[in-house]
Amino acid sequence: MNAADQGDLFGEAEPAPAGAAAPGAEGAVLPLAVRMRPRRLSEVVGQDHILGPGSLLSRLVAQNRFGSLLFYGPPGTGKTSIAEAIARETRSRFVRVNAVMSNAAELRDVLAAARRQPSARTILFIDELHRFNKTQQDLLLPDVEQGVVRLIGATTHNPGFYVNPPLLSRSHLFRLEPLAAAKVAEVLGLALGDSERGLGALGVTADLRILTELAVFCDGDLRRALNALEVIALGKAGPSAIGEDDLAVFARERRIRYDADEDEHYDTISAFIKSCRGGDPDAAMYWLAKMLAGGEDPRFIARRLVILASEDVGLADPQALPLAVAAHHAVEFVGLPEAELTLAHATLYIATAPKSNSATLALGQAHRALSESPVQAVPAPLRDKGGQASKRLGQGRGYAYAHDFPESVSGQDYLERPISLYVPKAVGAEAAIVQRLERWRALKAGLRQKTGNSLADREGEG
């Protein structure tokens, strides 16, 4: 069915009862998740942070004074349901477009139809808005700005990355959260008892514990939970109770919600990195297991461990980097599933290692010094003296060969204007570096005093 044909006022019709034919598919039965969709905002569960009493969205809908809205969140959290309930409560013309199947020509037709019916207050609902390219999103701007349509966009992707800034700036953004298992179980119970829209006519029952277990398997995705309940109930021989055995197949086939190029990927690796950095091996192992269960590329995880070894462990434990590099090679060499053990080994080592970001800070300070101050010339004693021209210019003259001095400290400066960039931390193996540098500073000062080095007035700055 073309999106432009969907022009009925939501206030004029109720959702189809159980067993009703799906629009455009004669004889097809609507899935339970569709039949049980909320008919009004008060029936939406689990999103009290945006729909609770006195919330901004509730007030906007009650006054019918909202503009464009963007709903962002995981699958099955109510984005479509809220959009339909808003259209129903405001008696608006509701036009639904799926960005995967739509194109620019269809979008132009939809917008043209809305211009011909200004009094209908058209709500244009675009599911998977992130699938629209820049040109398609730009097509919406004039009609959104003029109020020809009120856009409601739904996306599982971070709008900051996938929605054009002009469109994003003209919309209210609301984030939906995964539903708590208790909320999902509550809706599952209603579906079992509802004879009009749900499964009540089947006579199938389930206690709250069973429904909560099913909800847990579905990771806060209400649509997935309702569809699973429908499969289980229809598979029963007749009126009976759902038990543990009925859930076993779903427990075995449970899939972690994890998209390799979407928010779950970025959020989970962020949690993994921060857990390793924060010295929490339990959390680090949990997020590692989630990534592996979700199908994350093990080489990506290994690369992050190599980065962590330098960025966050650093000189506090110099063995972290070679171990992480070895883990990366082992992942390539061994492959899954055995490489999971290698990643666990490296993760635990880095999570429990002493931490120092002194290398990270020193590099940042060096970049800052280069960008904010004139670039220093290489001091003449340090320049390459290869070739006759260099020798005639006196390059390299005056260089003090470090190995001719105790502990290889000559007292010579290696910058024209000495600056302090590296500040070691007195943790782990780096504590020995703190002591070593203090001793070298004392040696350098003594050598300068003994030789009458002309740079003695800069004592301690190098």
C-alpha positions in Angstrom: 0.0 0.0 0.0 1.4 3.4 -1.0 2.0 5.6 2.0 0.2 8.5 0.4 -3.1 6.5 0.6 -3.0 6.2 4.4 -5.1 9.3 5.2 -7.8 8.2 7.7 -8.1 10.1 11.0 -7.0 7.9 13.8 -9.9 9.0 15.9 -12.4 7.3 13.6 -11.2 3.7 13.9 -10.0 1.3 16.6 -7.3 -1.3 16.1 -8.4 -4.5 14.4 -9.4 -7.3 16.7 -7.4 -10.6 16.9 -7.5 -12.5 13.7 -8.4 -9.4 11.6 -6.9 -9.2 8.1 -3.8 -7.1 7.7 -4.3 -4.1 5.4 -3.3 -5.0 1.9 -2.9 -8.6 2.7 -6.3 -10.3 2.5 -6.6 -13.2 4.8 -3.4 -12.5 6.7 -3.5 -12.3 10.4 -2.0 -9.4 12.3 0.8 -10.4 14.7 0.0 -10.2 18.4 2.5 -7.3 18.8 0.5 -5.3 16.3 -2.9 -6.2 17.8 -1.7 -5.3 21.3 -0.3 -1.9 20.4 -1.4 0.9 22.8 -4.5 2.8 21.6 -3.6 5.9 23.7 -0.5 7.3 25.4 -1.8 6.2 28.8 -1.5 2.6 27.7 2.2 2.9 26.8 4.4 1.1 29.4 7.9 1.7 30.5 8.7 5.2 29.1 7.7 7.3 32.1 10.7 9.5 31.7 9.1 11.0 28.6 5.4 10.2 29.1 5.0 10.6 32.9 2.7 13.2 34.5 3.8 16.7 33.7 6.4 15.5 31.1 7.1 17.7 28.1 5.8 15.2 25.5 2.5 14.6 27.4 1.9 18.4 27.6 2.6 19.0 24.0 0.3 16.2 22.9 -2.5 17.2 25.3 -2.4 20.8 23.8 -1.9 19.5 20.3 0.9 22.0 19.9 3.9 19.8 19.1 6.1 20.2 16.0 8.4 17.5 14.7 9.5 14.7 17.0 12.3 12.2 16.9 12.1 9.0 18.8 15.4 7.2 19.3 15.9 3.9 21.0 16.3 0.1 20.7 13.8 -2.1 18.8 10.5 -2.9 20.5 10.5 0.0 23.0 7.4 1.7 21.6 8.5 4.2 19.0 5.8 3.3 16.5 3.1 2.8 19.2 3.7 6.3 20.6 3.5 7.8 17.2 0.2 6.1 16.4 -1.2 7.0 19.8 -0.3 10.7 19.3 -2.1 10.7 16.0 -5.1 9.0 17.4 -5.4 11.4 20.4 -4.9 14.5 18.3 -7.2 13.2 15.5 -4.5 13.9 13.0 -4.1 12.4 9.5 -1.4 9.7 9.9 0.8 8.8 7.0 3.4 6.1 7.5 6.6 5.7 5.4 9.3 3.1 5.9 12.6 4.6 4.9 13.9 1.3 3.7 11.2 0.9 1.0 10.5 4.5 0.2 12.2 6.8 -2.3 12.3 10.5 -3.1 9.4 10.3 -5.6 7.0 8.7 -3.1 8.1 11.3 -0.5 7.2 14.1 -2.9 3.8 12.6 -3.4 3.2 12.3 0.3 4.2 16.0 0.9 2.1 17.2 -2.0 -1.0 15.3 -0.7 -0.4 17.0 2.7 -0.4 20.4 1.1 -3.8 19.7 -0.4 -5.2 18.9 3.0 -3.9 21.5 5.4 -6.8 21.2 7.8 -6.1 17.5 8.4 -2.9 18.3 10.4 -0.9 15.5 8.7 1.5 13.6 10.9 4.2 12.0 8.7 5.7 9.0 10.5 9.0 7.8 9.0 10.2 4.5 10.4 13.9 3.9 10.3 14.6 7.6 9.5 18.3 7.0 9.5 17.9 5.0 6.2 17.0 8.2 4.4 20.0 9.8 2.7 20.8 13.5 2.9 18.8 14.4 -0.2 15.7 12.7 1.1 16.0 14.3 4.5 16.4 17.7 2.8 13.2 17.2 0.9 11.3 17.3 4.2 12.7 20.6 5.5 10.5 23.1 3.7 7.2 21.3 4.6 8.4 20.7 8.2 9.4 24.4 8.6 6.0 25.6 7.2 4.0 23.1 9.3 2.5 21.4 6.3 3.4 18.1 8.0 4.4 17.3 11.5 7.3 14.8 11.3 7.6 11.9 13.7 10.8 10.1 13.0 11.8 6.7 14.6 15.3 5.4 14.6 17.5 2.9 16.4 20.6 4.9 15.4 22.0 7.9 17.2 20.3 10.9 15.4 23.4 13.0 16.0 25.2 10.8 13.4 22.4 10.0 11.0 20.0 12.9 10.9 20.8 16.1 9.0 21.6 18.9 11.5 18.9 21.3 10.0 16.3 18.6 10.5 17.6 17.6 13.9 17.5 21.3 15.1 13.9 21.6 14.1 12.8 18.5 16.1 12.3 17.6 19.7 14.4 14.5 20.5 13.2 11.8 22.9 15.2 8.8 23.8 13.3 5.6 24.6 14.9 3.0 26.9 14.7 -0.8 26.9 11.7 -2.0 28.9 12.2 -3.5 32.3 11.4 -7.2 32.4 8.6 -6.5 34.9 6.9 -4.1 32.5 7.2 -6.6 29.6 5.8 -9.4 31.8 2.9 -7.1 32.7 1.9 -6.7 29.0 2.4 -10.4 28.3 -0.1 -11.1 31.1 -2.6 -8.7 29.6 -2.2 -10.3 26.1 -2.9 -13.8 27.5 -6.1 -12.6 29.1 -7.4 -10.3 26.3 -10.0 -12.2 24.2 -10.6 -9.3 21.8 -7.0 -8.4 20.7 -4.9 -10.9 22.5 -4.8 -14.6 23.1 -7.6 -15.0 25.6 -9.7 -17.2 23.3 -6.9 -19.9 23.4 -7.3 -20.5 27.2 -3.5 -20.5 27.6 -2.2 -19.3 31.0 1.2 -18.6 32.6 2.3 -17.4 36.0 4.2 -14.2 36.5 7.5 -16.0 37.0 7.3 -17.7 33.6 6.3 -14.5 31.9 9.2 -12.6 33.5 11.6 -15.3 32.3 10.4 -14.9 28.8 10.7 -11.1 29.2 14.3 -11.5 30.3 15.1 -13.6 27.2 13.8 -10.8 25.0 16.1 -8.0 26.4 13.6 -5.3 26.9 12.1 -5.7 23.4 8.3 -5.9 23.9 7.5 -6.7 20.2 9.9 -9.7 20.3 8.4 -10.8 23.6 4.8 -10.7 22.3 5.6 -12.5 19.2 7.4 -15.2 21.2 4.4 -15.5 23.5 2.1 -15.9 20.5 4.3 -18.7 19.0 4.3 -20.6 22.3 0.6 -20.2 22.9 -0.4 -21.3 19.4 1.9 -24.3 19.8 0.0 -25.5 22.9 -2.4 -28.4 22.2 -5.3 -26.5 23.9 -6.1 -24.7 27.1 -3.1 -25.2 29.3 -0.3 -23.5 31.3 3.0 -22.4 29.8 5.9 -24.0 31.7 9.6 -24.1 31.8 9.8 -26.6 28.9 8.0 -24.2 26.6 10.6 -21.6 27.3 13.6 -23.9 26.8 13.7 -23.4 23.0 13.8 -19.6 23.4 16.5 -19.9 26.1 18.7 -22.0 23.7 18.1 -19.7 20.8 18.4 -16.4 22.6 20.2 -13.7 20.7 22.0 -10.8 22.3 20.9 -7.5 20.8 24.1 -6.3 19.3 24.6 -4.5 16.0 28.2 -4.4 14.8 28.0 -0.9 13.2 25.4 0.7 15.4 24.9 2.1 19.0 25.3 -1.3 20.7 28.7 -1.7 19.2 29.9 1.8 20.3 28.3 1.7 23.7 29.5 -1.7 24.6 33.1 -1.2 23.5 33.0 2.1 25.4 31.9 0.3 28.6 34.6 -2.3 28.0 37.4 0.3 27.7 36.2 2.2 30.7 35.9 -1.0 32.8 39.5 -1.9 31.9 40.7 1.6 32.6 38.9 1.7 35.9 40.4 -1.5 37.2 37.1 -3.6 37.2 37.9 -7.0 35.8 34.4 -8.4 36.4 32.8 -5.6 34.4 35.5 -5.9 31.7 34.8 -9.6 31.4 31.0 -9.1 31.2 31.3 -6.6 28.3 33.9 -8.8 26.6 31.5 -11.7 26.7 28.6 -9.6 25.4 30.7 -8.5 22.4 31.7 -12.0 21.7 28.1 -13.3 22.0 26.9 -10.5 19.8 29.3 -11.5 17.0 31.9 -8.6 17.4 35.1 -9.0 15.3 37.6 -10.4 17.8 40.4 -8.5 16.0 38.6 -5.2 16.8 38.6 -6.1 20.5 42.3 -7.1 20.3 43.2 -3.8 18.7 41.4 -1.9 21.5 43.5 -3.9 24.1 46.7 -2.9 22.3 45.6 0.8 22.5 44.6 0.4 26.2 48.1 -1.0 27.0 49.7 2.2 25.9 47.0 4.8 26.6 46.0 3.7 30.1 48.6 1.2 31.5 51.7 2.6 29.9 54.9 2.6 31.9 53.2 1.5 35.0 53.4 -2.0 33.6 55.7 -2.2 30.5 54.7 -5.8 29.9 51.1 -4.9 29.1 51.9 -3.7 25.5 53.8 -6.8 24.4 51.2 -9.0 26.0 48.4 -7.1 24.2 50.3 -7.3 20.9 50.8 -11.0 21.4 47.1 -11.4 22.1 46.3 -9.6 18.8 48.6 -12.0 16.9 47.2 -15.0 18.7 43.6 -14.0 17.7 44.7 -13.9 14.1 46.6 -17.2 14.4 44.1 -19.2 16.5 40.7 -17.8 15.5 37.4 -18.3 17.3 36.2 -19.9 19.5 39.6 -20.6 21.2 40.8 -17.0 20.7 38.2 -16.0 23.3 40.5 -17.4 25.9 43.3 -15.2 24.6 41.1 -12.1 24.8 40.0 -13.0 28.3 43.7 -13.4 29.3 44.7 -10.0 27.9 41.5 -8.3 29.3 42.2 -9.5 32.8 45.8 -8.5 32.6 45.1 -5.0 31.5 42.1 -4.5 33.9 44.2 -5.5 36.9 47.4 -3.8 35.9 48.5 -0.6 37.6 47.5 2.4 35.5 49.4 5.4 34.1 48.4 7.7 31.3 51.7 9.7 31.5 52.6 8.7 28.0 49.2 9.9 26.7 49.6 13.2 28.6 53.2 13.7 27.5 52.3 13.3 23.9 49.5 15.7 24.2 51.7 18.3 25.9 54.3 17.9 23.1 51.7 18.4 20.4 50.4 21.5 22.3 53.9 22.9 22.6 54.4 22.5 18.8 51.1 24.2 18.0 51.3 27.0 20.5 55.0 28.0 20.4 57.5 28.6 17.7 59.1 25.4 16.5 62.5 25.0 18.1 65.6 24.5 15.9 67.7 21.4 16.5 70.6 22.5 18.7 73.9 22.5 16.7 75.6 19.8 18.8 72.7 17.4 18.1 72.6 17.9 14.3 73.8 15.3 11.9 77.4 15.9 10.9 77.5 13.6 7.9 79.0 15.1 4.8 81.6 17.8 4.2 79.1 20.6 4.1 77.7 19.7 7.6 81.2 19.4 9.0 82.2 22.9 7.6 79.1 24.3 9.2 80.2 22.9 12.6 77.2 20.6 13.0 77.6 18.0 15.7 80.4 20.0 17.3 80.2 20.0 21.1 78.1 16.8 21.4 78.9 15.0 24.6 78.7 11.2 24.0 76.3 10.0 26.7 78.0 6.6 27.3 81.2 8.4 28.4 79.4 9.5 31.6 78.1 7.7 34.6 74.6 6.3 34.0 74.8 7.8 30.5 74.0 11.3 31.8 76.2 13.9 30.2 74.6 17.0 31.6 73.9 18.3 28.1 70.5 19.8 27.1 68.7 18.4 24.1 66.4 21.3 23.5 67.3 25.0 22.9 64.6 25.9 25.4 64.1 23.1 27.8 60.4 22.3 28.6 58.7 19.8 30.9 56.4 17.4 29.1 56.6 14.0 30.8 55.4 13.7 34.4 55.8 10.1 35.6 53.4 8.7 38.0 54.6 6.9 41.1 52.6 3.7 40.4 53.7 0.2 39.4 57.0 0.0 37.5 56.8 3.7 36.7 57.7 4.5 40.4 61.2 3.4 39.6 61.3 5.9 36.7 60.4 8.7 39.1 63.4 7.8 41.3 65.7 7.4 38.3 64.8 10.8 36.8 65.4 12.5 40.1 68.8 10.9 40.3 69.7 11.9 36.8 68.7 15.5 37.5 71.1 15.5 40.4 73.8 14.0 38.3 73.2 16.6 35.5 73.4 19.4 38.0 76.6 18.1 39.4 78.2 17.7 36.0 77.3 21.3 35.0 78.7 22.7 38.2 82.0 20.7 37.7 82.5 21.6 34.0 81.2 25.2 34.3 78.6 24.5 31.7 77.4 27.9 30.3 73.8 26.6 30.7 74.1 26.1 34.4 71.6 28.8 35.1 68.9 26.5 33.6 69.7 23.9 36.2 66.9 21.4 36.7 64.8 22.6 33.7 66.0 19.9 31.3 
